[in-house]
Amino acid sequence: MTLLARDEADLALAQKAAAKAGAILMRYWAAPAQLAVTQKRAGDFLSQADLEAESCLRETLLQANPADGWLGEETGETVSVSRRWIVDPLDGTTNFLRGIPHWAVSVALEVDGIRRVGVVHDPVKSETFSARLGGGANLNGQPIEVSDTGKLGSALFGTGIPFGEMDHIGDHASDIARLMPHCAGVRRMGAAALDLAYVAAGRLDGFWERRLRPWDIAAGLVILKEAGARIEALDIADSPQKSGTVLTATPRLFGEFAAILRA
């Protein structure tokens, strides 16, 4: 099988798995009283829905490729020689539990250290953002790309605000204070995977956040790259994949946007 054919097969598998997990989540979404919920730390929740959705993803993806490795938010990591699935079964759990319709399933495939496939599936809105390396980005099968916004004063940005006892709350508050006077607004919607997909689709002009986990960003970074976004870390010497700190925007705005946040 050629690399292109393998990527297309892996993308189709990721979309299938995300849709199956999304169907499980929608059943709980329709009957929230059935959910058993625990709290991992302040502001960080785990529900039965998360666990069942991740179990479905793992079964679907590894049944097709038993030798693949695994990194899941709820079930941890298994090692593989070259291929690894990176999944978040429910990005935006707090939104989900509160009845806020902004959450998603995130599935990515890493091969030899390179993220080659990304899928972010929003079951509530019936939207699936997807990409394979070199194949462009799509929303429900139609091509998408980042916005063409050229003026910072017209730009709308997304972010994730730290909570609980996170020690970088002050840093992020300073970011917002520096950026807000120069842009049209900042949105904190509570699901990083969807926020990255929204930048890829031109709904947001950029996004930044610190200390995200690999499953929060793996799929979104593939989609962003294929949609034409510029992606760096807040520290230019770091990489988002390693640091978990993401700074991304449409290329026309990136320089000015990054300069303000790095000031």
C-alpha positions as CSV (number, residue, x, y, z in Angstrom):
1,M,0.0,0.0,0.0
2,T,1.4,3.4,-0.9
3,L,1.8,6.1,1.8
4,L,-1.0,8.1,0.3
5,A,-3.4,5.2,0.3
6,R,-2.4,4.3,3.8
7,D,-3.1,7.9,5.0
8,E,-6.5,7.9,3.3
9,A,-7.4,4.6,4.9
10,D,-6.2,5.9,8.3
11,L,-8.3,9.0,7.9
12,A,-11.4,7.1,7.0
13,L,-10.8,4.9,10.0
14,A,-10.4,7.9,12.3
15,Q,-13.6,9.4,11.0
16,K,-15.4,6.2,11.6
17,A,-14.1,5.8,15.1
18,A,-14.9,9.4,16.0
19,A,-18.5,9.1,14.7
20,K,-19.0,5.9,16.7
21,A,-17.7,7.6,19.9
22,G,-19.8,10.7,19.1
23,A,-23.0,8.5,18.9
24,I,-22.2,7.2,22.4
25,L,-21.8,10.7,23.7
26,M,-25.0,11.9,22.1
27,R,-27.0,9.2,24.0
28,Y,-25.7,10.6,27.3
29,W,-26.2,14.2,26.0
30,A,-29.9,13.3,25.6
31,A,-30.2,11.8,29.1
32,P,-27.6,13.5,31.4
33,A,-29.2,12.1,34.6
34,Q,-27.7,8.7,33.7
35,L,-24.1,10.0,34.0
36,A,-21.8,9.0,36.8
37,V,-19.3,11.9,37.3
38,T,-16.1,12.2,39.3
39,Q,-13.8,15.2,39.7
40,K,-10.1,14.7,39.0
41,R,-9.1,18.2,40.3
42,A,-10.7,21.6,40.6
43,G,-12.6,22.3,37.4
44,D,-11.5,19.0,35.7
45,F,-14.2,16.3,35.5
46,L,-14.4,12.7,34.3
47,S,-17.7,11.1,33.4
48,Q,-18.9,7.7,32.4
49,A,-19.4,9.2,28.9
50,D,-15.7,9.9,28.6
51,L,-14.8,6.4,29.5
52,E,-17.2,4.7,27.2
53,A,-16.3,6.9,24.3
54,E,-12.6,6.2,24.8
55,S,-13.2,2.5,25.0
56,C,-15.1,2.7,21.7
57,L,-12.3,4.6,20.1
58,R,-9.6,2.2,21.3
59,E,-11.6,-0.9,20.2
60,T,-12.3,0.5,16.8
61,L,-8.8,1.8,16.0
62,L,-6.8,-1.0,17.5
63,Q,-9.0,-3.8,16.2
64,A,-8.1,-2.5,12.7
65,N,-4.4,-2.1,13.5
66,P,-3.5,-4.2,16.6
67,A,0.2,-3.3,16.5
68,D,-0.5,0.4,16.8
69,G,0.4,2.4,19.9
70,W,-2.0,4.4,22.0
71,L,-2.2,7.7,23.9
72,G,-5.6,8.4,25.4
73,E,-6.7,11.0,28.0
74,E,-8.4,8.5,30.2
75,T,-6.5,5.2,29.5
76,G,-2.9,6.3,29.2
77,E,-0.2,5.2,26.9
78,T,1.0,2.0,25.2
79,V,4.2,2.0,23.2
80,S,4.5,1.2,19.5
81,V,7.5,1.1,17.2
82,S,6.2,3.7,14.7
83,R,2.4,4.3,14.8
84,R,0.4,5.9,17.6
85,W,-3.2,7.0,18.0
86,I,-3.7,10.1,20.2
87,V,-7.3,10.6,21.3
88,D,-9.5,12.8,23.5
89,P,-12.8,11.0,23.7
90,L,-14.6,14.2,25.0
91,D,-12.8,17.5,24.7
92,G,-15.0,20.0,26.6
93,T,-16.3,17.7,29.4
94,T,-17.4,20.6,31.6
95,N,-19.4,22.0,28.7
96,F,-20.9,18.6,28.1
97,L,-21.9,18.2,31.7
98,R,-23.5,21.6,31.9
99,G,-25.5,21.2,28.7
100,I,-23.4,23.7,26.7
101,P,-23.2,22.4,23.1
102,H,-19.5,23.0,22.5
103,W,-17.5,19.7,22.8
104,A,-15.9,17.2,20.5
105,V,-14.2,13.9,19.9
106,S,-10.5,14.3,18.8
107,V,-8.5,11.6,17.0
108,A,-5.0,11.9,15.6
109,L,-2.5,9.5,14.2
110,E,1.2,9.9,14.6
111,V,3.6,7.9,12.4
112,D,7.4,8.0,13.1
113,G,6.9,11.2,15.2
114,I,4.9,13.0,12.5
115,R,1.2,13.7,12.9
116,R,-0.3,12.5,9.7
117,V,-4.1,12.4,10.3
118,G,-6.4,14.5,12.4
119,V,-10.2,14.4,13.0
120,V,-12.3,16.7,15.3
121,H,-15.9,15.6,15.4
122,D,-18.7,17.7,16.8
123,P,-21.8,15.4,17.1
124,V,-24.2,18.1,18.3
125,K,-23.7,20.3,15.2
126,S,-23.0,17.3,12.9
127,E,-19.6,18.8,11.9
128,T,-16.5,16.8,11.2
129,F,-13.2,18.7,10.7
130,S,-10.5,16.5,9.1
131,A,-7.2,16.4,7.4
132,R,-4.4,14.2,6.3
133,L,-0.9,15.4,5.8
134,G,-0.5,17.0,2.3
135,G,-4.2,16.5,1.5
136,G,-5.8,19.8,2.7
137,A,-8.3,20.4,5.4
138,N,-12.1,19.7,5.2
139,L,-15.3,20.3,7.0
140,N,-17.9,17.6,6.2
141,G,-15.9,16.7,3.1
142,Q,-15.7,20.3,1.8
143,P,-12.3,22.2,1.7
144,I,-11.6,24.8,4.4
145,E,-8.9,27.3,5.0
146,V,-7.9,30.0,7.5
147,S,-9.5,33.5,7.3
148,D,-8.0,36.3,5.1
149,T,-8.4,38.8,7.9
150,G,-5.6,41.3,7.6
151,K,-6.2,43.9,10.3
152,L,-5.8,43.1,14.0
153,G,-8.6,45.4,14.9
154,S,-11.0,43.2,13.0
155,A,-9.7,39.9,14.3
156,L,-11.5,37.5,16.7
157,F,-9.3,35.2,18.7
158,G,-9.9,32.1,20.9
159,T,-8.1,31.0,24.0
160,G,-8.4,28.8,27.0
161,I,-8.3,30.4,30.4
162,P,-6.6,28.4,33.2
163,F,-8.7,27.5,36.3
164,G,-8.5,26.0,39.7
165,E,-5.0,26.1,41.2
166,M,-3.1,26.4,37.9
167,D,-0.1,28.6,38.5
168,H,-0.1,30.4,35.1
169,I,-3.5,32.2,35.6
170,G,-1.6,35.5,36.1
171,D,0.4,35.0,32.9
172,H,-2.8,34.4,30.9
173,A,-4.6,37.4,32.4
174,S,-1.6,39.5,31.3
175,D,-1.9,38.1,27.8
176,I,-5.5,39.1,27.6
177,A,-4.9,42.6,29.0
178,R,-2.2,43.2,26.3
179,L,-4.2,41.8,23.4
180,M,-7.8,43.1,24.1
181,P,-7.1,46.8,23.2
182,H,-5.9,45.7,19.7
183,C,-8.5,43.2,18.5
184,A,-12.3,42.7,18.0
185,G,-12.6,40.2,20.8
186,V,-11.5,37.1,22.6
187,R,-13.6,34.0,23.1
188,R,-13.1,31.3,25.7
189,M,-15.4,28.5,24.6
190,G,-13.9,25.6,26.6
191,A,-12.8,23.0,24.0
192,A,-9.4,23.5,22.6
193,A,-9.8,20.9,19.8
194,L,-12.8,22.7,18.5
195,D,-11.1,26.1,18.9
196,L,-8.2,25.0,16.7
197,A,-10.7,23.6,14.1
198,Y,-12.5,26.9,14.2
199,V,-9.3,28.7,13.3
200,A,-8.8,26.3,10.4
201,A,-12.3,27.0,9.2
202,G,-11.8,30.8,9.4
203,R,-14.4,31.2,12.2
204,L,-11.6,32.4,14.5
205,D,-8.6,34.3,13.3
206,G,-6.2,32.9,15.8
207,F,-5.8,31.0,19.1
208,W,-3.4,30.7,22.0
209,E,-3.2,28.6,25.2
210,R,-0.5,27.3,27.6
211,R,0.1,23.8,28.9
212,L,-2.3,21.8,26.7
213,R,-2.0,18.0,26.7
214,P,-1.1,16.1,23.5
215,W,-4.6,14.8,23.1
216,D,-6.0,18.3,23.3
217,I,-4.1,19.5,20.2
218,A,-2.8,16.5,18.1
219,A,-5.7,16.4,15.7
220,G,-6.2,20.2,15.6
221,L,-2.6,20.9,14.7
222,V,-2.9,18.6,11.6
223,I,-6.0,20.3,10.5
224,L,-4.6,23.8,11.1
225,K,-1.4,23.0,9.1
226,E,-3.4,21.8,6.2
227,A,-5.8,24.8,6.3
228,G,-2.8,27.2,6.0
229,A,-2.4,28.4,9.6
230,R,0.9,29.5,11.0
231,I,1.7,27.6,14.2
232,E,4.3,28.2,16.8
233,A,4.7,28.1,20.6
234,L,4.8,31.2,22.8
235,D,8.5,30.6,23.2
236,I,9.8,30.6,19.7
237,A,12.4,28.0,20.6
238,D,9.7,25.5,21.7
239,S,7.4,23.4,19.6
240,P,3.7,23.1,20.4
241,Q,3.8,19.3,20.2
242,K,6.5,19.2,23.0
243,S,5.6,22.2,25.1
244,G,1.8,22.0,24.9
245,T,1.7,25.8,24.4
246,V,0.1,26.8,21.1
247,L,0.1,30.1,19.3
248,T,-1.6,30.0,15.9
249,A,-3.2,32.5,13.5
250,T,-3.9,33.2,9.9
251,P,-0.5,34.2,8.3
252,R,-1.5,37.8,7.6
253,L,-2.0,38.4,11.4
254,F,0.5,36.1,12.9
255,G,3.4,38.4,13.3
256,E,1.5,41.2,15.0
257,F,-0.5,38.8,17.1
258,A,2.6,36.9,18.3
259,A,4.5,40.1,19.0
260,I,1.8,41.3,21.5
261,L,1.6,37.9,23.3
262,R,5.3,37.6,23.5
263,A,5.9,41.1,24.7
